[in-house]
Amino acid sequence: MPIVVTLDVVLAQRKMKLNELAERVGITPQNLSVLKAGRAKAIRFTTLAAICEVLDCQPGDVLRWE
């Protein structure tokens, strides 16, 4: 897949656990885990915006095209 999810890298840089991010974004840890593993088929812009707001990052910090 040409889109690579680097959410785990950003989480490590922010010293934040997946469960904490899921709680603060308002989605289930399971759905966030699917995204983190790169198995998600889609992501809502509202969810991506919430992730970026909580992590204080840009979408390009979480998603990368190869």
Predicted model as a PDB file, atoms N, CA, C, CB and O in Angstrom, pLDDT in the B-factor column:
MODEL        1                                                                  
ATOM      1  N   MET A   1       0.847  -1.177   0.000  1.00 63.00           N  
ATOM      2  CA  MET A   1       0.000   0.000   0.000  1.00 63.00           C  
ATOM      3  C   MET A   1       0.894   1.243   0.000  1.00 63.00           C  
ATOM      4  CB  MET A   1      -0.965  -0.004   1.226  1.00 63.00           C  
ATOM      5  O   MET A   1       1.831   1.321   0.795  1.00 63.00           O  
ATOM      6  N   PRO A   2       0.627   2.197  -0.861  1.00 90.00           N  
ATOM      7  CA  PRO A   2       1.511   3.363  -0.955  1.00 90.00           C  
ATOM      8  C   PRO A   2       1.376   4.357   0.195  1.00 90.00           C  
ATOM      9  CB  PRO A   2       1.250   4.073  -2.234  1.00 90.00           C  
ATOM     10  O   PRO A   2       2.241   5.218   0.357  1.00 90.00           O  
ATOM     11  N   ILE A   3       0.316   4.263   0.996  1.00 92.00           N  
ATOM     12  CA  ILE A   3       0.156   5.145   2.154  1.00 92.00           C  
ATOM     13  C   ILE A   3       0.653   4.406   3.395  1.00 92.00           C  
ATOM     14  CB  ILE A   3      -1.340   5.596   2.329  1.00 92.00           C  
ATOM     15  O   ILE A   3       0.184   3.312   3.710  1.00 92.00           O  
ATOM     16  N   VAL A   4       1.606   5.017   4.090  1.00 94.00           N  
ATOM     17  CA  VAL A   4       2.181   4.418   5.289  1.00 94.00           C  
ATOM     18  C   VAL A   4       1.735   5.247   6.494  1.00 94.00           C  
ATOM     19  CB  VAL A   4       3.748   4.345   5.197  1.00 94.00           C  
ATOM     20  O   VAL A   4       1.820   6.475   6.477  1.00 94.00           O  
ATOM     21  N   VAL A   5       1.267   4.577   7.521  1.00 95.00           N  
ATOM     22  CA  VAL A   5       0.822   5.243   8.746  1.00 95.00           C  
ATOM     23  C   VAL A   5       1.978   5.237   9.742  1.00 95.00           C  
ATOM     24  CB  VAL A   5      -0.447   4.540   9.351  1.00 95.00           C  
ATOM     25  O   VAL A   5       2.491   4.178  10.102  1.00 95.00           O  
ATOM     26  N   THR A   6       2.381   6.421  10.180  1.00 96.00           N  
ATOM     27  CA  THR A   6       3.497   6.550  11.125  1.00 96.00           C  
ATOM     28  C   THR A   6       3.007   7.042  12.478  1.00 96.00           C  
ATOM     29  CB  THR A   6       4.564   7.507  10.573  1.00 96.00           C  
ATOM     30  O   THR A   6       3.717   7.751  13.191  1.00 96.00           O  
ATOM     31  N   LEU A   7       1.793   6.659  12.818  1.00 95.00           N  
ATOM     32  CA  LEU A   7       1.192   7.080  14.077  1.00 95.00           C  
ATOM     33  C   LEU A   7       2.004   6.595  15.274  1.00 95.00           C  
ATOM     34  CB  LEU A   7      -0.238   6.566  14.174  1.00 95.00           C  
ATOM     35  O   LEU A   7       2.132   7.312  16.267  1.00 95.00           O  
ATOM     36  N   ASP A   8       2.550   5.392  15.190  1.00 95.00           N  
ATOM     37  CA  ASP A   8       3.337   4.861  16.301  1.00 95.00           C  
ATOM     38  C   ASP A   8       4.568   5.713  16.590  1.00 95.00           C  
ATOM     39  CB  ASP A   8       3.758   3.434  16.005  1.00 95.00           C  
ATOM     40  O   ASP A   8       4.964   5.864  17.746  1.00 95.00           O  
ATOM     41  N   VAL A   9       5.171   6.267  15.544  1.00 96.00           N  
ATOM     42  CA  VAL A   9       6.347   7.130  15.710  1.00 96.00           C  
ATOM     43  C   VAL A   9       5.966   8.416  16.434  1.00 96.00           C  
ATOM     44  CB  VAL A   9       6.980   7.458  14.340  1.00 96.00           C  
ATOM     45  O   VAL A   9       6.655   8.847  17.358  1.00 96.00           O  
ATOM     46  N   VAL A  10       4.861   9.023  16.004  1.00 97.00           N  
ATOM     47  CA  VAL A  10       4.416  10.277  16.625  1.00 97.00           C  
ATOM     48  C   VAL A  10       3.995  10.028  18.079  1.00 97.00           C  
ATOM     49  CB  VAL A  10       3.238  10.897  15.820  1.00 97.00           C  
ATOM     50  O   VAL A  10       4.275  10.845  18.956  1.00 97.00           O  
ATOM     51  N   LEU A  11       3.328   8.907  18.329  1.00 97.00           N  
ATOM     52  CA  LEU A  11       2.944   8.568  19.703  1.00 97.00           C  
ATOM     53  C   LEU A  11       4.185   8.413  20.588  1.00 97.00           C  
ATOM     54  CB  LEU A  11       2.104   7.268  19.725  1.00 97.00           C  
ATOM     55  O   LEU A  11       4.201   8.889  21.723  1.00 97.00           O  
ATOM     56  N   ALA A  12       5.209   7.755  20.076  1.00 97.00           N  
ATOM     57  CA  ALA A  12       6.445   7.571  20.849  1.00 97.00           C  
ATOM     58  C   ALA A  12       7.121   8.914  21.120  1.00 97.00           C  
ATOM     59  CB  ALA A  12       7.414   6.632  20.101  1.00 97.00           C  
ATOM     60  O   ALA A  12       7.627   9.151  22.217  1.00 97.00           O  
ATOM     61  N   GLN A  13       7.127   9.789  20.117  1.00 97.00           N  
ATOM     62  CA  GLN A  13       7.734  11.115  20.295  1.00 97.00           C  
ATOM     63  C   GLN A  13       6.997  11.922  21.357  1.00 97.00           C  
ATOM     64  CB  GLN A  13       7.740  11.883  18.967  1.00 97.00           C  
ATOM     65  O   GLN A  13       7.613  12.693  22.094  1.00 97.00           O  
ATOM     66  N   ARG A  14       5.682  11.747  21.437  1.00 96.00           N  
ATOM     67  CA  ARG A  14       4.872  12.493  22.396  1.00 96.00           C  
ATOM     68  C   ARG A  14       4.754  11.771  23.737  1.00 96.00           C  
ATOM     69  CB  ARG A  14       3.489  12.739  21.824  1.00 96.00           C  
ATOM     70  O   ARG A  14       4.149  12.280  24.680  1.00 96.00           O  
ATOM     71  N   LYS A  15       5.354  10.558  23.805  1.00 97.00           N  
ATOM     72  CA  LYS A  15       5.279   9.725  25.019  1.00 97.00           C  
ATOM     73  C   LYS A  15       3.829   9.506  25.449  1.00 97.00           C  
ATOM     74  CB  LYS A  15       6.075  10.376  26.170  1.00 97.00           C  
ATOM     75  O   LYS A  15       3.473   9.666  26.616  1.00 97.00           O  
ATOM     76  N   MET A  16       3.008   9.137  24.469  1.00 97.00           N  
ATOM     77  CA  MET A  16       1.585   8.921  24.715  1.00 97.00           C  
ATOM     78  C   MET A  16       1.224   7.495  24.322  1.00 97.00           C  
ATOM     79  CB  MET A  16       0.717   9.946  23.929  1.00 97.00           C  
ATOM     80  O   MET A  16       1.725   6.965  23.330  1.00 97.00           O  
ATOM     81  N   LYS A  17       0.368   6.894  25.097  1.00 97.00           N  
ATOM     82  CA  LYS A  17      -0.111   5.538  24.821  1.00 97.00           C  
ATOM     83  C   LYS A  17      -1.308   5.594  23.876  1.00 97.00           C  
ATOM     84  CB  LYS A  17      -0.493   4.810  26.137  1.00 97.00           C  
ATOM     85  O   LYS A  17      -2.024   6.594  23.812  1.00 97.00           O  
ATOM     86  N   LEU A  18      -1.507   4.507  23.148  1.00 96.00           N  
ATOM     87  CA  LEU A  18      -2.610   4.403  22.195  1.00 96.00           C  
ATOM     88  C   LEU A  18      -3.956   4.584  22.887  1.00 96.00           C  
ATOM     89  CB  LEU A  18      -2.568   3.054  21.478  1.00 96.00           C  
ATOM     90  O   LEU A  18      -4.839   5.259  22.359  1.00 96.00           O  
ATOM     91  N   ASN A  19      -4.116   3.988  24.060  1.00 97.00           N  
ATOM     92  CA  ASN A  19      -5.393   4.101  24.780  1.00 97.00           C  
ATOM     93  C   ASN A  19      -5.694   5.538  25.186  1.00 97.00           C  
ATOM     94  CB  ASN A  19      -5.379   3.212  26.020  1.00 97.00           C  
ATOM     95  O   ASN A  19      -6.847   5.966  25.135  1.00 97.00           O  
ATOM     96  N   GLU A  20      -4.680   6.279  25.584  1.00 97.00           N  
ATOM     97  CA  GLU A  20      -4.886   7.683  25.954  1.00 97.00           C  
ATOM     98  C   GLU A  20      -5.319   8.497  24.736  1.00 97.00           C  
ATOM     99  CB  GLU A  20      -3.596   8.281  26.566  1.00 97.00           C  
ATOM    100  O   GLU A  20      -6.233   9.318  24.819  1.00 97.00           O  
ATOM    101  N   LEU A  21      -4.655   8.260  23.605  1.00 98.00           N  
ATOM    102  CA  LEU A  21      -5.027   8.975  22.381  1.00 98.00           C  
ATOM    103  C   LEU A  21      -6.454   8.634  21.980  1.00 98.00           C  
ATOM    104  CB  LEU A  21      -4.057   8.635  21.235  1.00 98.00           C  
ATOM    105  O   LEU A  21      -7.225   9.522  21.615  1.00 98.00           O  
ATOM    106  N   ALA A  22      -6.810   7.365  22.042  1.00 97.00           N  
ATOM    107  CA  ALA A  22      -8.164   6.940  21.668  1.00 97.00           C  
ATOM    108  C   ALA A  22      -9.200   7.635  22.541  1.00 97.00           C  
ATOM    109  CB  ALA A  22      -8.308   5.408  21.789  1.00 97.00           C  
ATOM    110  O   ALA A  22     -10.224   8.103  22.044  1.00 97.00           O  
ATOM    111  N   GLU A  23      -8.934   7.701  23.836  1.00 97.00           N  
ATOM    112  CA  GLU A  23      -9.871   8.346  24.753  1.00 97.00           C  
ATOM    113  C   GLU A  23     -10.008   9.835  24.443  1.00 97.00           C  
ATOM    114  CB  GLU A  23      -9.416   8.150  26.203  1.00 97.00           C  
ATOM    115  O   GLU A  23     -11.116  10.371  24.428  1.00 97.00           O  
ATOM    116  N   ARG A  24      -8.884  10.498  24.196  1.00 97.00           N  
ATOM    117  CA  ARG A  24      -8.912  11.940  23.940  1.00 97.00           C  
ATOM    118  C   ARG A  24      -9.513  12.283  22.578  1.00 97.00           C  
ATOM    119  CB  ARG A  24      -7.510  12.508  24.032  1.00 97.00           C  
ATOM    120  O   ARG A  24     -10.101  13.351  22.410  1.00 97.00           O  
ATOM    121  N   VAL A  25      -9.366  11.373  21.597  1.00 96.00           N  
ATOM    122  CA  VAL A  25      -9.933  11.603  20.265  1.00 96.00           C  
ATOM    123  C   VAL A  25     -11.410  11.214  20.228  1.00 96.00           C  
ATOM    124  CB  VAL A  25      -9.149  10.810  19.202  1.00 96.00           C  
ATOM    125  O   VAL A  25     -12.194  11.792  19.475  1.00 96.00           O  
ATOM    126  N   GLY A  26     -11.780  10.234  21.045  1.00 96.00           N  
ATOM    127  CA  GLY A  26     -13.177   9.806  21.078  1.00 96.00           C  
ATOM    128  C   GLY A  26     -13.474   8.644  20.153  1.00 96.00           C  
ATOM    129  O   GLY A  26     -14.594   8.522  19.657  1.00 96.00           O  
ATOM    130  N   ILE A  27     -12.481   7.778  19.909  1.00 96.00           N  
ATOM    131  CA  ILE A  27     -12.708   6.561  19.131  1.00 96.00           C  
ATOM    132  C   ILE A  27     -12.222   5.376  19.959  1.00 96.00           C  
ATOM    133  CB  ILE A  27     -11.977   6.622  17.740  1.00 96.00           C  
ATOM    134  O   ILE A  27     -11.530   5.548  20.963  1.00 96.00           O  
ATOM    135  N   THR A  28     -12.587   4.186  19.530  1.00 96.00           N  
ATOM    136  CA  THR A  28     -12.199   3.010  20.298  1.00 96.00           C  
ATOM    137  C   THR A  28     -10.714   2.708  20.087  1.00 96.00           C  
ATOM    138  CB  THR A  28     -13.062   1.791  19.899  1.00 96.00           C  
ATOM    139  O   THR A  28     -10.166   2.985  19.020  1.00 96.00           O  
ATOM    140  N   PRO A  29     -10.073   2.147  21.094  1.00 96.00           N  
ATOM    141  CA  PRO A  29      -8.672   1.743  20.926  1.00 96.00           C  
ATOM    142  C   PRO A  29      -8.500   0.731  19.791  1.00 96.00           C  
ATOM    143  CB  PRO A  29      -8.139   1.151  22.230  1.00 96.00           C  
ATOM    144  O   PRO A  29      -7.464   0.714  19.127  1.00 96.00           O  
ATOM    145  N   GLN A  30      -9.516  -0.113  19.568  1.00 97.00           N  
ATOM    146  CA  GLN A  30      -9.442  -1.102  18.493  1.00 97.00           C  
ATOM    147  C   GLN A  30      -9.379  -0.421  17.123  1.00 97.00           C  
ATOM    148  CB  GLN A  30     -10.650  -2.051  18.557  1.00 97.00           C  
ATOM    149  O   GLN A  30      -8.581  -0.808  16.269  1.00 97.00           O  
ATOM    150  N   ASN A  31     -10.231   0.602  16.918  1.00 95.00           N  
ATOM    151  CA  ASN A  31     -10.206   1.316  15.641  1.00 95.00           C  
ATOM    152  C   ASN A  31      -8.890   2.057  15.445  1.00 95.00           C  
ATOM    153  CB  ASN A  31     -11.373   2.296  15.559  1.00 95.00           C  
ATOM    154  O   ASN A  31      -8.355   2.103  14.338  1.00 95.00           O  
ATOM    155  N   LEU A  32      -8.377   2.630  16.509  1.00 95.00           N  
ATOM    156  CA  LEU A  32      -7.104   3.336  16.420  1.00 95.00           C  
ATOM    157  C   LEU A  32      -5.970   2.350  16.153  1.00 95.00           C  
ATOM    158  CB  LEU A  32      -6.832   4.131  17.713  1.00 95.00           C  
ATOM    159  O   LEU A  32      -5.026   2.673  15.431  1.00 95.00           O  
ATOM    160  N   SER A  33      -6.053   1.162  16.722  1.00 95.00           N  
ATOM    161  CA  SER A  33      -5.055   0.126  16.491  1.00 95.00           C  
ATOM    162  C   SER A  33      -5.047  -0.321  15.032  1.00 95.00           C  
ATOM    163  CB  SER A  33      -5.314  -1.068  17.404  1.00 95.00           C  
ATOM    164  O   SER A  33      -3.985  -0.554  14.454  1.00 95.00           O  
ATOM    165  N   VAL A  34      -6.232  -0.440  14.442  1.00 96.00           N  
ATOM    166  CA  VAL A  34      -6.334  -0.798  13.019  1.00 96.00           C  
ATOM    167  C   VAL A  34      -5.647   0.273  12.164  1.00 96.00           C  
ATOM    168  CB  VAL A  34      -7.829  -0.961  12.593  1.00 96.00           C  
ATOM    169  O   VAL A  34      -4.936  -0.049  11.213  1.00 96.00           O  
ATOM    170  N   LEU A  35      -5.861   1.527  12.504  1.00 95.00           N  
ATOM    171  CA  LEU A  35      -5.219   2.620  11.780  1.00 95.00           C  
ATOM    172  C   LEU A  35      -3.704   2.568  11.967  1.00 95.00           C  
ATOM    173  CB  LEU A  35      -5.771   3.979  12.252  1.00 95.00           C  
ATOM    174  O   LEU A  35      -2.949   2.682  11.001  1.00 95.00           O  
ATOM    175  N   LYS A  36      -3.270   2.399  13.196  1.00 94.00           N  
ATOM    176  CA  LYS A  36      -1.837   2.379  13.509  1.00 94.00           C  
ATOM    177  C   LYS A  36      -1.117   1.248  12.781  1.00 94.00           C  
ATOM    178  CB  LYS A  36      -1.627   2.239  15.017  1.00 94.00           C  
ATOM    179  O   LYS A  36       0.025   1.405  12.350  1.00 94.00           O  
ATOM    180  N   ALA A  37      -1.791   0.113  12.646  1.00 93.00           N  
ATOM    181  CA  ALA A  37      -1.196  -1.048  11.984  1.00 93.00           C  
ATOM    182  C   ALA A  37      -1.218  -0.926  10.463  1.00 93.00           C  
ATOM    183  CB  ALA A  37      -1.923  -2.309  12.403  1.00 93.00           C  
ATOM    184  O   ALA A  37      -0.647  -1.764   9.764  1.00 93.00           O  
ATOM    185  N   GLY A  38      -1.875   0.115   9.947  1.00 91.00           N  
ATOM    186  CA  GLY A  38      -1.931   0.301   8.503  1.00 91.00           C  
ATOM    187  C   GLY A  38      -2.976  -0.559   7.822  1.00 91.00           C  
ATOM    188  O   GLY A  38      -2.932  -0.739   6.605  1.00 91.00           O  
ATOM    189  N   ARG A  39      -3.908  -1.090   8.582  1.00 93.00           N  
ATOM    190  CA  ARG A  39      -4.945  -1.954   8.017  1.00 93.00           C  
ATOM    191  C   ARG A  39      -6.239  -1.212   7.717  1.00 93.00           C  
ATOM    192  CB  ARG A  39      -5.229  -3.091   8.959  1.00 93.00           C  
ATOM    193  O   ARG A  39      -7.179  -1.807   7.188  1.00 93.00           O  
ATOM    194  N   ALA A  40      -6.306   0.068   8.042  1.00 93.00           N  
ATOM    195  CA  ALA A  40      -7.530   0.847   7.798  1.00 93.00           C  
ATOM    196  C   ALA A  40      -7.683   1.123   6.307  1.00 93.00           C  
ATOM    197  CB  ALA A  40      -7.505   2.183   8.593  1.00 93.00           C  
ATOM    198  O   ALA A  40      -6.703   1.391   5.611  1.00 93.00           O  
ATOM    199  N   LYS A  41      -8.901   1.054   5.833  1.00 93.00           N  
ATOM    200  CA  LYS A  41      -9.195   1.339   4.423  1.00 93.00           C  
ATOM    201  C   LYS A  41      -9.483   2.823   4.214  1.00 93.00           C  
ATOM    202  CB  LYS A  41     -10.390   0.497   3.942  1.00 93.00           C  
ATOM    203  O   LYS A  41      -9.345   3.337   3.104  1.00 93.00           O  
ATOM    204  N   ALA A  42      -9.883   3.508   5.283  1.00 94.00           N  
ATOM    205  CA  ALA A  42     -10.233   4.921   5.179  1.00 94.00           C  
ATOM    206  C   ALA A  42     -10.121   5.557   6.559  1.00 94.00           C  
ATOM    207  CB  ALA A  42     -11.666   5.105   4.596  1.00 94.00           C  
ATOM    208  O   ALA A  42     -10.090   4.869   7.579  1.00 94.00           O  
ATOM    209  N   ILE A  43     -10.062   6.880   6.565  1.00 95.00           N  
ATOM    210  CA  ILE A  43     -10.093   7.630   7.814  1.00 95.00           C  
ATOM    211  C   ILE A  43     -10.896   8.900   7.552  1.00 95.00           C  
ATOM    212  CB  ILE A  43      -8.637   7.960   8.337  1.00 95.00           C  
ATOM    213  O   ILE A  43     -10.715   9.554   6.525  1.00 95.00           O  
ATOM    214  N   ARG A  44     -11.760   9.237   8.458  1.00 96.00           N  
ATOM    215  CA  ARG A  44     -12.555  10.462   8.328  1.00 96.00           C  
ATOM    216  C   ARG A  44     -11.652  11.665   8.599  1.00 96.00           C  
ATOM    217  CB  ARG A  44     -13.779  10.451   9.311  1.00 96.00           C  
ATOM    218  O   ARG A  44     -10.757  11.607   9.442  1.00 96.00           O  
ATOM    219  N   PHE A  45     -11.895  12.724   7.890  1.00 97.00           N  
ATOM    220  CA  PHE A  45     -11.122  13.944   8.106  1.00 97.00           C  
ATOM    221  C   PHE A  45     -11.304  14.458   9.529  1.00 97.00           C  
ATOM    222  CB  PHE A  45     -11.532  15.024   7.098  1.00 97.00           C  
ATOM    223  O   PHE A  45     -10.370  15.003  10.118  1.00 97.00           O  
ATOM    224  N   THR A  46     -12.498  14.287  10.084  1.00 97.00           N  
ATOM    225  CA  THR A  46     -12.726  14.749  11.458  1.00 97.00           C  
ATOM    226  C   THR A  46     -11.868  13.952  12.441  1.00 97.00           C  
ATOM    227  CB  THR A  46     -14.222  14.624  11.833  1.00 97.00           C  
ATOM    228  O   THR A  46     -11.351  14.508  13.410  1.00 97.00           O  
ATOM    229  N   THR A  47     -11.718  12.661  12.191  1.00 97.00           N  
ATOM    230  CA  THR A  47     -10.874  11.829  13.048  1.00 97.00           C  
ATOM    231  C   THR A  47      -9.414  12.213  12.889  1.00 97.00           C  
ATOM    232  CB  THR A  47     -11.069  10.342  12.725  1.00 97.00           C  
ATOM    233  O   THR A  47      -8.692  12.334  13.879  1.00 97.00           O  
ATOM    234  N   LEU A  48      -8.973  12.405  11.656  1.00 97.00           N  
ATOM    235  CA  LEU A  48      -7.594  12.817  11.404  1.00 97.00           C  
ATOM    236  C   LEU A  48      -7.313  14.175  12.039  1.00 97.00           C  
ATOM    237  CB  LEU A  48      -7.315  12.868   9.895  1.00 97.00           C  
ATOM    238  O   LEU A  48      -6.248  14.385  12.619  1.00 97.00           O  
ATOM    239  N   ALA A  49      -8.258  15.083  11.930  1.00 98.00           N  
ATOM    240  CA  ALA A  49      -8.091  16.408  12.537  1.00 98.00           C  
ATOM    241  C   ALA A  49      -7.997  16.301  14.056  1.00 98.00           C  
ATOM    242  CB  ALA A  49      -9.257  17.332  12.143  1.00 98.00           C  
ATOM    243  O   ALA A  49      -7.187  16.988  14.678  1.00 98.00           O  
ATOM    244  N   ALA A  50      -8.819  15.445  14.654  1.00 98.00           N  
ATOM    245  CA  ALA A  50      -8.777  15.267  16.110  1.00 98.00           C  
ATOM    246  C   ALA A  50      -7.457  14.655  16.555  1.00 98.00           C  
ATOM    247  CB  ALA A  50      -9.939  14.388  16.576  1.00 98.00           C  
ATOM    248  O   ALA A  50      -6.894  15.064  17.570  1.00 98.00           O  
ATOM    249  N   ILE A  51      -6.961  13.680  15.804  1.00 98.00           N  
ATOM    250  CA  ILE A  51      -5.660  13.070  16.114  1.00 98.00           C  
ATOM    251  C   ILE A  51      -4.566  14.126  16.047  1.00 98.00           C  
ATOM    252  CB  ILE A  51      -5.345  11.903  15.137  1.00 98.00           C  
ATOM    253  O   ILE A  51      -3.717  14.208  16.935  1.00 98.00           O  
ATOM    254  N   CYS A  52      -4.589  14.928  14.996  1.00 98.00           N  
ATOM    255  CA  CYS A  52      -3.571  15.975  14.836  1.00 98.00           C  
ATOM    256  C   CYS A  52      -3.673  17.030  15.934  1.00 98.00           C  
ATOM    257  CB  CYS A  52      -3.705  16.639  13.464  1.00 98.00           C  
ATOM    258  O   CYS A  52      -2.656  17.543  16.400  1.00 98.00           O  
ATOM    259  N   GLU A  53      -4.883  17.351  16.342  1.00 98.00           N  
ATOM    260  CA  GLU A  53      -5.060  18.341  17.405  1.00 98.00           C  
ATOM    261  C   GLU A  53      -4.493  17.826  18.726  1.00 98.00           C  
ATOM    262  CB  GLU A  53      -6.548  18.694  17.569  1.00 98.00           C  
ATOM    263  O   GLU A  53      -3.775  18.542  19.424  1.00 98.00           O  
ATOM    264  N   VAL A  54      -4.820  16.582  19.060  1.00 97.00           N  
ATOM    265  CA  VAL A  54      -4.349  16.004  20.316  1.00 97.00           C  
ATOM    266  C   VAL A  54      -2.829  15.844  20.309  1.00 97.00           C  
ATOM    267  CB  VAL A  54      -5.022  14.648  20.565  1.00 97.00           C  
ATOM    268  O   VAL A  54      -2.169  16.115  21.313  1.00 97.00           O  
ATOM    269  N   LEU A  55      -2.272  15.402  19.170  1.00 97.00           N  
ATOM    270  CA  LEU A  55      -0.831  15.160  19.090  1.00 97.00           C  
ATOM    271  C   LEU A  55      -0.039  16.410  18.702  1.00 97.00           C  
ATOM    272  CB  LEU A  55      -0.553  14.058  18.091  1.00 97.00           C  
ATOM    273  O   LEU A  55       1.191  16.378  18.658  1.00 97.00           O  
ATOM    274  N   ASP A  56      -0.744  17.515  18.421  1.00 97.00           N  
ATOM    275  CA  ASP A  56      -0.102  18.759  17.986  1.00 97.00           C  
ATOM    276  C   ASP A  56       0.844  18.493  16.820  1.00 97.00           C  
ATOM    277  CB  ASP A  56       0.664  19.412  19.154  1.00 97.00           C  
ATOM    278  O   ASP A  56       2.039  18.785  16.880  1.00 97.00           O  
ATOM    279  N   CYS A  57       0.264  17.923  15.747  1.00 97.00           N  
ATOM    280  CA  CYS A  57       1.054  17.586  14.562  1.00 97.00           C  
ATOM    281  C   CYS A  57       0.249  17.887  13.300  1.00 97.00           C  
ATOM    282  CB  CYS A  57       1.481  16.096  14.591  1.00 97.00           C  
ATOM    283  O   CYS A  57      -0.901  18.321  13.372  1.00 97.00           O  
ATOM    284  N   GLN A  58       0.856  17.657  12.170  1.00 97.00           N  
ATOM    285  CA  GLN A  58       0.218  17.831  10.871  1.00 97.00           C  
ATOM    286  C   GLN A  58      -0.162  16.452  10.323  1.00 97.00           C  
ATOM    287  CB  GLN A  58       1.160  18.591   9.877  1.00 97.00           C  
ATOM    288  O   GLN A  58       0.433  15.454  10.732  1.00 97.00           O  
ATOM    289  N   PRO A  59      -1.137  16.367   9.409  1.00 97.00           N  
ATOM    290  CA  PRO A  59      -1.496  15.072   8.828  1.00 97.00           C  
ATOM    291  C   PRO A  59      -0.296  14.353   8.196  1.00 97.00           C  
ATOM    292  CB  PRO A  59      -2.581  15.264   7.782  1.00 97.00           C  
ATOM    293  O   PRO A  59      -0.221  13.124   8.224  1.00 97.00           O  
ATOM    294  N   GLY A  60       0.618  15.105   7.641  1.00 96.00           N  
ATOM    295  CA  GLY A  60       1.807  14.506   7.035  1.00 96.00           C  
ATOM    296  C   GLY A  60       2.754  13.890   8.046  1.00 96.00           C  
ATOM    297  O   GLY A  60       3.643  13.126   7.672  1.00 96.00           O  
ATOM    298  N   ASP A  61       2.580  14.207   9.322  1.00 97.00           N  
ATOM    299  CA  ASP A  61       3.380  13.569  10.366  1.00 97.00           C  
ATOM    300  C   ASP A  61       2.835  12.175  10.689  1.00 97.00           C  
ATOM    301  CB  ASP A  61       3.402  14.442  11.635  1.00 97.00           C  
ATOM    302  O   ASP A  61       3.562  11.320  11.195  1.00 97.00           O  
ATOM    303  N   VAL A  62       1.563  11.957  10.396  1.00 96.00           N  
ATOM    304  CA  VAL A  62       0.893  10.700  10.725  1.00 96.00           C  
ATOM    305  C   VAL A  62       0.772   9.788   9.498  1.00 96.00           C  
ATOM    306  CB  VAL A  62      -0.497  10.981  11.309  1.00 96.00           C  
ATOM    307  O   VAL A  62       0.803   8.563   9.625  1.00 96.00           O  
ATOM    308  N   LEU A  63       0.636  10.389   8.313  1.00 96.00           N  
ATOM    309  CA  LEU A  63       0.478   9.645   7.060  1.00 96.00           C  
ATOM    310  C   LEU A  63       1.588  10.043   6.089  1.00 96.00           C  
ATOM    311  CB  LEU A  63      -0.922   9.908   6.429  1.00 96.00           C  
ATOM    312  O   LEU A  63       1.947  11.214   5.966  1.00 96.00           O  
ATOM    313  N   ARG A  64       2.116   9.031   5.406  1.00 95.00           N  
ATOM    314  CA  ARG A  64       3.184   9.291   4.440  1.00 95.00           C  
ATOM    315  C   ARG A  64       2.920   8.478   3.180  1.00 95.00           C  
ATOM    316  CB  ARG A  64       4.582   8.946   5.039  1.00 95.00           C  
ATOM    317  O   ARG A  64       2.493   7.326   3.262  1.00 95.00           O  
ATOM    318  N   TRP A  65       3.170   9.066   2.024  1.00 94.00           N  
ATOM    319  CA  TRP A  65       3.014   8.362   0.743  1.00 94.00           C  
ATOM    320  C   TRP A  65       4.359   7.854   0.283  1.00 94.00           C  
ATOM    321  CB  TRP A  65       2.388   9.283  -0.333  1.00 94.00           C  
ATOM    322  O   TRP A  65       5.336   8.603   0.248  1.00 94.00           O  
ATOM    323  N   GLU A  66       4.412   6.578  -0.073  1.00 91.00           N  
ATOM    324  CA  GLU A  66       5.663   5.999  -0.601  1.00 91.00           C  
ATOM    325  C   GLU A  66       5.477   5.589  -2.032  1.00 91.00           C  
ATOM    326  CB  GLU A  66       6.117   4.791   0.233  1.00 91.00           C  
ATOM    327  O   GLU A  66       6.410   5.082  -2.655  1.00 91.00           O  
TER     328      GLU A  66                                                      
ENDMDL                                                                          
END                                                                             
